[in-house]
C-alpha cells in the first residue's frame, strides 16, 4: 500500500490531475477514503487500542466515527467501465 500511496501523491501533484479535478472528473470521496484507510493501517501497526485512532481520523477529516468505520470495514466495489475503445491504439 505504501508504493500506491507514493504513486497517488505523485499523480495528485501533476498538471493532468488538476485538469481532471477542475472538470470534476475525480472521485474525491474515493480518494479521501483511500488516504483514511492507508493512514489508519499505518497508525495501528502493532498497536492494541485501535478505537483511539478511529476517533483521531474522524476529527482530522471532520466526519463521524461511524463514517470512518464504514470506510474501513465496508467492502464497497465500484463497477468498472471499459473505456479502452476511447484510448489511442498504443494503450
Order of alpha helices (4+ residues) and beta strands (2+ residues): alpha-alpha-alpha-alpha-alpha
